[in-house]
Amino acid sequence: MASVADPVGPSLLVTRLGEALREIRKGDSVTYLTLFLAVVFGFQSWLFQLSVQLALLVVLLAPSMAQRPALWFLLSMAASITLVHERDLADNHKYLLCYWLWVMCIAHIPTDRELRDRIIRFNARFFLIFIFLGAALQKFLSSTYMTGGMFELELLLDDRFRAFGHLVGIDPSLGEENLRRFNLLQHPYVQVLDDKIKLLSNDHVHYVAKLVTLYDFYVQVAIGVLLLFCREVTDMFADLLLLFFIFTTYLPAPVWGFGVTLSVLGFALAKERSQFMSAAYLLAMGAVVVYQVPWGDWVLGT
């Protein structure tokens, strides 16, 4: 009698990936993802770097230590002290990281795992709603944001958006000339009338800036509003929009720490609800990390 061959190929790979994902969802994956976030995209001060490197070493040697509130208290205090010293220079996602570290500290005080998971899910939802609706309100009240003026300025002056501008058909010479004019303001031997310069632009730049502005604003409003309902259907649509936002925003915008932070929060919220969404958030996190490759230099040929 012929023996039945072991399953091979794509079906076996899918089965094993599914089993691995179930193990990730059952485990304390949010804890380890938060530690990864703190190590890779945390504060650069010596105090925080020393603290997070020691925490990583301890967790690698004794993984159960990741469930101890003392470890998260150490990281939370180091982040808070650093934030006080760097409050005028810290990016928004550094504030969010500090808050999230305190959430992890408080969540690990109870010994009941179900209660800990509820604390983490509640705060993940709260921060996502606060981030997106708070940002949308601030942008709506801004005198320059909704007109597209802010993004137009970024496209014309910010070096980080040169590759994106090139991809969407913006003439690179515009950026070069505007940067030359902008540098005149900082030149010690050049006097500029009324300390004002006129930037070169055109209808295409204005159109792209307006389009990006509307996309950014309405997607953020939709995510925040959908999460307010706390229903499975609305959460699913919020997940899809949040994933779309992460995948599309953090390729041209090099704020990778924020992208990974949103991925961790989304994963924390979806972990118990959907295996597919959990896998998608992990994929989004990996994508944001990969976005750090110098693709802009390749596009510009530099």
SEFI-487065 format. One record per residue (C-alpha): x, y, z. Coordinates in steps of 0.001 Angstrom, whole numbers, padded with zeros to 6 digits, always signed. Layout:
XYZ/...
END
This chain:
+000000+000000+000000/+001370+003363-000951/+002127+005617+002002/+000407+008984+002255/+002915+011758+001658/+003321+014464+004276/+001731+017741+003264/+004205+020028+001613/+004192+023312-000164/+002039+026397+000393/-000660+024616+002435/+001874+023436+005013/+003409+026921+005187/-000024+028509+005712/-000834+025972+008449/+002393+026627+010292/+002024+030390+009965/-001501+030108+011357/-000259+028080+014321/+002550+030554+014956/+000112+033464+014841/-002229+031744+017298/+000689+031308+019678/+001596+034978+019280/-001983+036035+020005/-002218+033765+023085/+001113+034985+024451/+002122+038314+025942/+003009+039689+022538/+001966+043295+023246/+004509+043386+026054/+007362+042247+023828/+006289+044496+020936/+006295+047470+023301/+009805+046594+024424/+010858+046385+020759/+009311+049817+020182/+011179+051273+023162/+014500+049759+022109/+014386+050710+018411/+012402+053965+018419/+012799+055191+021982/+014513+058236+023416/+018202+058705+022613/+019225+060091+026018/+021862+058106+027893/+019445+057500+030787/+016741+055938+028638/+019176+054004+026464/+020881+052538+029527/+017524+051621+031062/+016029+050050+027943/+019188+048110+027100/+019331+046676+030615/+015622+045830+030394/+016168+044059+027070/+019084+042082+028493/+017035+041034+031514/+014062+039953+029371/+016301+037980+027003/+017792+036099+029961/+014528+035760+031904/+011459+036336+029651/+009054+036236+032609/+010552+039524+033818/+008625+041255+031038/+005500+040687+033158/+006925+042474+036181/+005643+046015+036791/+009048+046989+038246/+010679+046645+034831/+008064+048872+033203/+008270+051332+036073/+012007+051692+035401/+011387+052386+031710/+008465+054722+032433/+010511+056792+034871/+013462+056979+032470/+011120+058076+029667/+009387+060658+031878/+012647+062193+033087/+013956+062339+029529/+010717+063888+028304/+010915+066638+030919/+014426+067507+029769/+013589+067256+026049/+009982+068519+026120/+010643+071257+023553/+012409+068932+021104/+010581+065616+021505/+008360+064383+018663/+004702+063661+019375/+005222+059923+019274/+007795+060194+022074/+005066+061590+024333/+002815+058724+023260/+005584+056211+023971/+005977+057615+027479/+002232+057345+028149/+002131+053798+026758/+005023+052696+028970/+003049+053879+032007/+000061+051901+030724/+002242+048791+030557/+003474+049459+034095/-000049+049841+035516/-001447+046934+033475/+001120+044528+034938/+000332+045359+038561/-002756+043064+038710/-001955+039347+038711/-005146+038556+036804/-004218+038236+033145/-007733+038979+031890/-007787+042257+033801/-004347+043156+032439/-005501+042519+028883/-008615+044650+029428/-006486+047538+030710/-004252+047290+027651/-007181+047098+025196/-009025+050002+026824/-005976+052242+026690/-005104+051213+023137/-008588+052278+022031/-008431+055481+024087/-005069+056545+022669/-006064+055786+019075/-009255+057849+019449/-007369+060640+021217/-004564+060660+018635/-006772+060817+015565/-009666+062970+016737/-007364+065292+018686/-005094+065711+015677/-008081+066241+013372/-009524+068933+015648/-006185+070721+015849/-005843+070617+012074/-009416+071797+011519/-008820+074830+013749/-005500+075652+012077/-005471+078667+009773/-002990+077080+007354/-003563+073320+007475/-006932+072862+005778/-005924+075157+002917/-003068+072777+002051/-000508+075441+002898/+001361+073341+005438/+001913+070387+003100/+002734+072726+000229/+005480+074237+002371/+006750+070761+003250/+006814+069710-000395/+008725+072858-001371/+011255+073020+001478/+011499+069769+003437/+014309+067568+002133/+012579+064449+003498/+009745+064856+000961/+011954+065375-002115/+011651+061754-003238/+007884+061730-002739/+007599+065011-004655/+009658+063517-007463/+007345+060477-007620/+004221+062645-007904/+005710+064810-010633/+006881+067909-008759/+009766+069672-010512/+012916+069207-008358/+014200+072611-009446/+011376+074234-007465/+012679+072743-004258/+016266+073688-005038/+015379+077303-005784/+013119+077627-002735/+015793+076166-000499/+018303+078673-001907/+015916+081517-001134/+015187+080172+002331/+018907+079969+003114/+019225+083673+002319/+017238+084387+005490/+019915+082648+007525/+022892+084183+005765/+024698+086610+008123/+025828+088956+005317/+022611+089101+003291/+019781+091431+004224/+016316+090404+003032/+013630+093094+002809/+011190+092727+005738/+012737+089298+006403/+010312+087757+003925/+010854+085632+000842/+008489+084557-001915/+008533+080816-002591/+008088+079441-006080/+005154+077074-006572/+002630+076047-009201/-000858+074589-009541/+000400+070989-009497/+002181+071451-006151/-000922+073091-004700/-003129+070264-006008/-000900+067546-004521/-000703+069385-001187/-004480+069807-001061/-005047+066146-001914/-002644+064944+000781/-004257+067311+003289/-007783+066038+002617/-006635+062399+002705/-004802+062906+005998/-007677+064784+007656/-010642+062639+006637/-008945+059285+007186/-007962+060351+010706/-011494+061564+011467/-012984+058301+010172/-010654+056129+012262/-011357+058056+015458/-015143+058128+014957/-015384+054425+014068/-013464+053429+017190/-015854+055440+019363/-018696+052964+018695/-016867+049967+020263/-018641+047515+017957/-017102+044635+016048/-018240+045895+012633/-017052+049466+013171/-013810+048186+014693/-013197+046116+011556/-013577+049166+009312/-011381+051178+011695/-008719+048460+011449/-008813+048558+007663/-008504+052346+007592/-005762+052382+010220/-003784+049759+008313/-004261+051726+005092/-003066+054852+006921/+000048+053123+008298/+001038+051472+005012/+000587+054641+002939/+001632+057417+005320/+004948+056230+006700/+006552+055455+003359/+006808+059134+002298/+006724+060521+005878/+009828+059328+007761/+008213+059286+011228/+008708+055547+011599/+008448+055514+015373/+004897+056810+015132/+004048+054171+012531/+005310+051346+014738/+003512+052835+017754/+000198+052874+015867/+000834+049281+014765/+001386+048174+018369/-001786+049936+019535/-003795+048468+016666/-002438+044990+017366/-003257+045331+021074/-006853+046206+020182/-007320+043505+017531/-005350+040651+019138/-008298+038954+020844/-010810+039813+018117/-009313+038866+014779/-006437+036674+013675/-006407+038288+010236/-006187+041838+011624/-003526+040768+014120/-001402+039407+011280/-002009+042569+009243/-000782+044808+012082/+002349+042694+012484/+002902+042986+008728/+002373+046763+008944/+004957+046980+011707/+007449+045070+009587/+006666+047290+006604/+007364+050484+008566/+010707+049055+009692/+011552+048198+006066/+010559+051732+004999/+013792+052911+006640/+015776+051709+003634/+017133+054676+001632/+014507+054342-001102/+014452+058136-001504/+018094+058126-002597/+017317+055408-005139/+014380+057411-006537/+016488+060562-006782/+019496+058657-008091/+021822+060000-005353/
END
